[in-house]
Amino acid sequence: MPRRLRRRAAVTGHTRGRGGTGGALAFAAGPSGERCERGARRRGRGRRTVAVGPGGPGAAPAAALSPSRLGAVLRRALWWLVLTVTGGVRRHGQLPPRGCVVVANHSSHADTAALLAALDARHRPAIGAAADYWFASPWRRRVCRVLAAGFPVRRTGGGMDDLLSMADGLRAGRAVVLFPEGTRGADGAVGAFHRGALVLAERADVPVVPVAIVGTDRLLPKHGRLRSSPVRVRIGEPLPPSATPEDARAAVAALRTRTPARPLRDSPVRRRVAAVAASRLGLLLAFVWACGEALSWPLMPELLLGIACVAVPRAALRLSFAALAGSLAGGLLALQLANTGLQLPAPLTTDRMRAEVRQELAAESASAVRHQPWNGIPFKVYAAEAGRADVPAADWFVQSAQARGGRTLTVGAAFAVLGLLLCRFRRHYGVYVALLGAGFAAGLSLVVAGWS
């Protein structure tokens, strides 16, 4: 290939960083990238070209070379929805109308999602990503390109070339997002900035825009798990392309100081309920409640799931299985007791309910319980009448597991989703419980009246 064409070839590579996306940018913007840039300047040849095979980790991604406005819109909608569910995201300020290099603090893997949700889709933001991690396998490469508009940045040499390959996109109006710290901070402080982002801005003659991200360190802490937290993204005034890394770091640190970290307001009632629901006591309570309802207790376990799963959605699956186990155990016990002639109290049930269940059992035997999730007749009525009809316990267990399992697990999952959607309003949890109780009482009254 002629030397002139080699110099013009745009090549991108890719490497893995311990800090995920931010780690890759550290390598690209760090010492190895600086040596590459200084060497190129000494030789007077401009940007150095590295030949990389089309299928290897250094291959240029189509998302970076052929950006799509529709793709940017869909990515922004996706991450906005995700962050809305986990506490909300709010932006202050806006990017300049032309292309720019965005430099932001880095404390969480959720920083990329926060920026993609907050930045305007018209800038088609591109995120640098570690080449030997995010582009090391086909599925990771697709995930990075599709969900983050990622472009690969190499760690072991060539990182500056990868950054400079985005200069044309910057001139065309794109925003290139870099985390100059290079790795996630653990204490919330803004670390030292590498100069790769500033070199890219100077080469493309575009401004450097400082951005502060607050709240992601609580949303997804380093080496921690996802939790609910509001996220704030504050965009500062553009800096000139000639700005230094110290200037950019000071601007980001000042923005972060001006953006208070306000956790979600919570309800004391919700905190107490969540503490019990997430413990072993919560599992025991769900089991006993469901078991008691299958015997005599008038309040169905779905009411408990509505209270507990909204308070702590991550415990919904455990609580639902505990309630299902209790319901099945209570159903078997009720069947055996009725089979021996013992009749337990059954409040809020009617003779018409029992007559309907006897007809269904006579026609369908144990499979008659499949009607229970939909007709409003309590499970304890089916269990007791099945015992009086001498339905085999094994058949009863199998059929009731299918009927009760589908209903209990679905209700638990639905309340967990509701809890995620309402996490921003958790301070009103007491009002929610009151409305849930009133709605349940009204519904129960209608069911009993309908079967009277």
C-alpha positions in Angstrom: 0.0 0.0 0.0 1.4 3.5 -0.9 2.7 5.5 2.1 0.2 8.3 1.5 -2.8 5.8 1.7 -1.3 4.2 4.7 -1.2 7.5 6.5 -4.8 8.2 5.7 -6.2 4.7 6.7 -8.5 4.9 9.7 -7.8 1.9 11.9 -9.3 1.1 15.3 -8.2 -1.5 17.7 -9.4 -2.7 21.1 -8.3 -3.7 24.6 -9.6 -4.8 27.9 -9.6 -2.6 31.0 -10.2 -3.5 34.6 -12.7 -0.6 34.9 -14.9 -1.7 31.9 -15.5 1.1 29.5 -13.6 3.6 31.5 -10.6 1.3 31.7 -10.2 1.2 28.0 -10.3 4.9 27.8 -7.6 5.1 30.4 -5.3 3.0 28.2 -6.1 5.0 25.1 -5.6 8.3 26.8 -2.8 7.3 29.1 1.0 7.0 28.8 1.1 4.6 25.8 -1.1 6.8 23.8 0.9 9.9 24.7 4.1 8.2 23.6 2.5 7.3 20.3 1.4 10.9 19.7 4.8 12.3 20.7 6.5 9.8 18.4 4.3 10.7 15.5 5.0 14.4 16.0 8.7 13.8 16.2 8.6 11.9 12.9 6.5 14.6 11.4 4.2 12.1 9.8 0.9 12.9 11.7 -1.1 9.9 12.8 0.4 6.5 12.7 -1.4 3.7 10.9 -1.6 0.1 12.2 -2.8 -2.6 9.9 -5.3 -4.9 11.5 -7.2 -7.8 10.0 -11.0 -7.3 9.4 -12.2 -9.8 11.8 -9.8 -9.2 14.7 -10.2 -7.2 17.8 -8.8 -4.1 16.1 -11.5 -4.1 13.4 -13.4 -0.8 13.1 -17.0 -1.3 14.2 -19.7 -0.3 11.8 -21.5 1.6 14.6 -18.6 4.0 14.9 -18.1 4.5 11.2 -21.7 4.6 10.0 -23.6 6.1 12.9 -27.4 6.0 12.8 -29.6 8.7 14.2 -32.4 6.1 14.8 -30.0 3.9 16.7 -29.0 6.8 18.9 -32.7 7.6 19.6 -33.4 4.0 20.5 -30.4 3.7 22.8 -31.4 6.9 24.6 -35.0 5.6 25.0 -33.7 2.3 26.3 -31.4 3.6 28.9 -33.8 6.4 29.9 -36.4 3.7 30.6 -33.9 1.6 32.6 -32.8 4.5 34.7 -36.3 5.8 35.2 -37.2 2.4 36.7 -34.2 2.4 39.0 -34.7 5.9 40.4 -34.8 8.4 37.5 -32.2 10.4 35.5 -32.1 14.2 35.2 -29.9 16.4 33.0 -28.8 19.9 33.6 -27.3 21.9 30.7 -26.8 20.8 27.1 -24.1 20.1 24.7 -23.0 22.6 22.0 -24.7 22.2 18.6 -21.5 21.0 16.9 -19.3 18.0 17.6 -17.5 17.8 20.9 -15.4 15.6 23.2 -17.3 14.8 26.4 -15.1 14.2 29.4 -16.8 12.8 32.5 -16.0 11.5 35.9 -16.1 7.7 36.3 -17.3 5.8 39.4 -19.6 3.1 38.1 -20.4 0.9 35.1 -23.7 2.7 35.0 -22.0 5.9 33.9 -22.2 4.9 30.2 -26.0 4.3 30.6 -26.4 7.6 32.3 -24.7 9.5 29.5 -26.5 7.7 26.7 -29.8 8.5 28.5 -29.0 12.1 29.0 -27.2 13.2 25.9 -29.2 14.3 22.8 -29.5 11.7 20.1 -28.7 14.3 17.4 -25.1 14.1 18.6 -25.0 10.3 18.1 -22.7 9.9 21.1 -20.0 7.2 20.7 -18.5 5.5 23.8 -14.9 4.2 23.9 -14.7 0.6 25.0 -11.9 -1.8 25.9 -10.9 -3.7 22.8 -9.6 -7.0 24.4 -12.8 -7.3 26.5 -15.8 -5.8 24.7 -14.6 -6.7 21.3 -12.9 -10.0 22.2 -15.9 -12.1 21.2 -18.7 -11.7 18.6 -21.5 -11.4 21.1 -19.7 -8.8 23.3 -18.8 -6.9 20.2 -22.5 -6.8 19.1 -23.7 -5.9 22.6 -21.2 -3.0 22.8 -22.0 -1.7 19.3 -25.7 -2.0 19.6 -26.3 -0.9 23.2 -23.5 1.6 23.7 -22.4 2.7 20.2 -19.0 1.6 21.3 -15.8 1.9 19.4 -12.7 -0.1 20.3 -9.7 1.4 22.0 -6.5 -0.6 22.4 -4.5 -0.8 25.6 -1.1 -2.2 24.5 -0.1 0.4 21.9 -2.2 2.2 19.3 -4.7 3.6 21.7 -4.1 7.2 20.5 -4.6 6.1 16.9 -8.0 4.6 17.9 -9.0 7.9 19.5 -7.8 10.0 16.6 -9.8 7.8 14.2 -12.9 9.5 15.6 -11.8 13.0 14.5 -13.8 12.9 11.3 -17.0 12.0 13.2 -16.4 14.9 15.6 -16.1 17.3 12.7 -19.4 15.9 11.4 -21.2 16.8 14.6 -20.8 13.6 16.8 -20.1 13.6 20.5 -17.3 11.3 21.6 -17.5 10.3 25.3 -14.3 9.5 27.2 -13.6 8.9 30.8 -10.1 10.4 31.2 -9.6 9.0 34.7 -9.3 5.6 33.1 -10.8 3.6 35.8 -13.7 3.7 38.3 -13.0 5.7 41.4 -14.0 4.1 44.7 -14.3 7.2 47.0 -16.2 9.6 44.8 -13.3 11.9 44.2 -12.3 12.9 40.6 -8.9 11.4 39.8 -6.2 12.7 37.5 -7.1 13.0 33.8 -5.0 11.6 31.0 -4.5 13.8 28.0 -5.8 11.6 25.2 -9.2 13.2 25.2 -7.6 16.7 24.9 -5.3 15.6 22.1 -8.4 14.3 20.2 -10.3 17.6 20.7 -7.3 19.6 19.6 -6.7 17.5 16.5 -10.4 17.7 15.5 -10.7 21.4 16.5 -13.8 20.8 18.6 -14.5 21.9 22.2 -14.1 19.8 25.3 -17.3 19.6 27.3 -17.0 18.7 31.0 -19.8 16.5 32.4 -20.4 15.5 36.0 -22.3 12.3 36.8 -23.8 11.9 40.3 -25.7 9.0 41.8 -24.3 6.1 39.7 -21.9 5.1 42.5 -25.0 4.3 44.6 -27.0 2.9 41.8 -24.3 0.3 40.8 -21.3 0.6 43.2 -17.9 -0.7 42.3 -18.0 -4.5 43.2 -21.6 -4.0 44.4 -25.0 -4.9 43.1 -27.7 -2.8 41.5 -30.0 -0.8 43.7 -32.4 2.2 43.4 -30.9 5.6 43.2 -31.6 8.8 41.2 -28.9 9.9 38.8 -28.0 13.5 37.9 -26.0 14.5 34.8 -24.7 18.1 34.8 -23.2 19.4 31.5 -20.8 22.3 31.9 -19.6 25.1 29.6 -17.4 24.0 26.7 -13.7 24.4 27.1 -11.5 25.4 24.2 -9.6 22.6 22.3 -6.4 23.9 23.8 -7.5 23.1 27.4 -5.2 21.1 29.5 -6.1 17.9 31.4 -5.9 19.9 34.6 -8.4 22.4 33.3 -10.8 19.6 32.3 -10.5 17.8 35.6 -11.1 21.0 37.6 -14.2 21.8 35.5 -15.6 18.3 36.1 -14.8 18.4 39.8 -16.5 21.8 40.1 -19.6 20.5 38.4 -19.7 17.5 40.6 -19.6 19.7 43.7 -22.5 21.8 42.4 -24.6 18.7 41.9 -25.8 17.4 45.3 -26.2 13.7 45.8 -29.8 13.4 46.9 -30.9 9.9 47.7 -34.5 8.9 47.1 -36.9 10.0 49.9 -38.1 6.9 51.6 -41.0 5.9 53.9 -40.2 4.5 57.4 -43.0 2.0 56.9 -41.4 0.7 53.7 -38.0 0.4 55.3 -39.5 -1.7 58.1 -41.5 -3.9 55.8 -38.4 -4.3 53.5 -36.2 -5.3 56.4 -38.6 -8.1 57.4 -39.5 -9.2 53.9 -35.8 -9.6 52.9 -35.0 -11.7 56.0 -35.7 -15.3 56.9 -38.6 -14.1 59.0 -40.2 -12.8 55.8 -40.0 -16.2 54.1 -41.5 -17.9 57.2 -44.3 -15.3 57.3 -45.1 -15.9 53.7 -45.2 -19.7 54.2 -47.3 -19.5 57.3 -49.7 -16.9 55.8 -50.3 -19.1 52.7 -50.6 -22.3 54.7 -53.1 -20.7 57.1 -55.1 -19.4 54.1 -55.4 -22.9 52.7 -56.8 -24.0 56.0 -59.0 -21.3 57.4 -57.3 -17.8 57.3 -59.5 -15.4 55.2 -56.8 -13.3 53.6 -55.1 -14.7 50.6 -51.3 -14.7 50.3 -51.4 -12.4 47.3 -52.2 -9.6 49.7 -48.9 -10.3 51.5 -47.0 -10.4 48.2 -48.6 -7.1 47.2 -47.2 -5.5 50.4 -43.8 -7.2 50.6 -42.8 -7.4 46.9 -43.4 -3.8 46.2 -41.4 -2.9 49.3 -38.4 -5.0 48.2 -38.7 -6.3 44.6 -35.5 -8.3 44.7 -37.1 -10.6 47.3 -40.2 -11.2 45.2 -39.1 -14.6 43.8 -38.1 -16.0 47.2 -41.3 -14.8 48.8 -43.4 -16.1 46.0 -41.9 -19.6 46.3 -42.3 -19.5 50.1 -46.0 -18.6 49.7 -46.5 -21.3 47.1 -44.9 -23.9 49.3 -47.1 -22.8 52.2 -50.2 -22.9 50.1 -49.5 -26.5 48.8 -48.7 -27.7 52.3 -51.8 -26.2 53.7 -53.9 -27.6 50.9 -52.6 -31.1 51.5 -53.3 -30.8 55.2 -56.8 -29.4 54.7 -57.5 -32.3 52.3 -56.4 -34.9 54.9 -58.3 -33.2 57.7 -61.5 -33.1 55.7 -61.0 -36.7 54.6 -61.1 -37.7 58.3 -64.3 -35.7 58.8 -62.8 -32.6 60.6 -64.4 -29.4 59.4 -62.3 -26.2 60.0 -63.8 -22.7 60.1 -64.1 -21.1 56.7 -64.9 -17.4 57.1 -66.0 -15.3 54.1 -67.1 -18.4 52.2 -70.7 -19.3 51.1 -72.8 -22.5 50.6 -73.0 -21.6 46.9 -69.2 -21.7 46.6 -69.1 -25.1 48.2 -71.8 -26.4 45.9 -70.0 -25.1 42.8 -66.8 -26.8 43.9 -68.5 -30.1 44.5 -70.0 -30.1 41.0 -66.6 -29.3 39.5 -64.8 -32.1 41.5 -67.5 -34.6 40.5 -66.9 -33.8 36.9 -63.1 -33.2 36.8 -61.7 -34.6 40.1 -58.4 -33.0 41.1 -58.1 -31.0 37.9 -61.1 -28.9 39.0 -58.7 -26.8 41.0 -57.5 -25.2 37.8 -60.7 -23.0 38.0 -59.7 -21.6 41.4 -57.4 -18.8 40.3 -60.1 -17.3 38.1 -63.5 -17.8 39.8 -62.8 -16.1 43.2 -63.6 -19.1 45.3 -61.0 -19.5 48.1 -58.4 -22.3 47.8 -59.4 -23.6 51.2 -62.9 -24.4 49.8 -61.4 -26.6 47.0 -59.0 -28.3 49.5 -61.7 -29.2 52.0 -64.2 -30.4 49.4 -61.5 -32.4 47.6 -60.9 -34.2 51.0 -64.6 -34.9 51.4 -64.7 -36.2 47.8 -61.8 -38.6 48.5 -59.6 -37.1 45.8 -56.2 -38.8 45.8 -53.6 -36.7 47.6 -51.0 -37.2 44.9 -53.3 -36.1 42.1 -54.4 -33.1 44.2 -50.9 -32.0 44.9 -49.9 -32.1 41.2 -53.0 -30.2 40.0 -52.9 -27.6 42.8 -49.2 -27.0 42.2 -49.9 -26.1 38.6 -52.9 -23.9 39.4 -51.5 -22.2 42.5 -48.0 -22.0 41.1 -49.0 -20.1 38.0 -51.1 -17.6 39.9 -48.7 -17.1 42.9 -45.6 -16.6 40.9 -47.3 -14.4 38.3 -48.7 -12.2 41.0 -45.3 -12.0 42.8 -43.6 -11.0 39.6 -46.2 -8.4 38.8 -45.9 -6.7 42.2 -42.1 -6.8 41.9 -42.3 -4.9 38.5 -44.8 -2.5 40.2 -42.3 -1.9 43.0 -39.5 -1.1 40.5 -41.8 1.3 38.6 -42.9 3.0 41.8 -39.4 3.2 43.4 -39.2 6.9 42.8 -42.4 7.3 44.9 -41.4 5.1 47.7 -41.9 7.9 50.2 -45.6 7.3 49.6 -45.5 3.6 50.4 -47.8 4.0 53.3 -50.5 5.5 51.0 -49.9 2.6 48.6 -50.5 0.0 51.4 -53.7 1.8 52.5 -55.0 1.8 48.9 -54.0 -1.8 48.4 -55.9 -2.8 51.6 -59.0 -0.8 50.6 -59.0 -2.3 47.1 -58.5 -5.8 48.5 -61.4 -5.4 51.0 -63.7 -4.0 48.2 -62.8 -6.8 45.9 -63.3 -9.5 48.6 -66.7 -8.0 49.4 -67.8 -8.1 45.8 -66.7 -11.8 45.4 -68.5 -12.9 48.6 -71.6 -11.0 47.5 -71.4 -12.5 44.1 -71.3 -16.0 45.5 -74.0 -15.5 48.1 
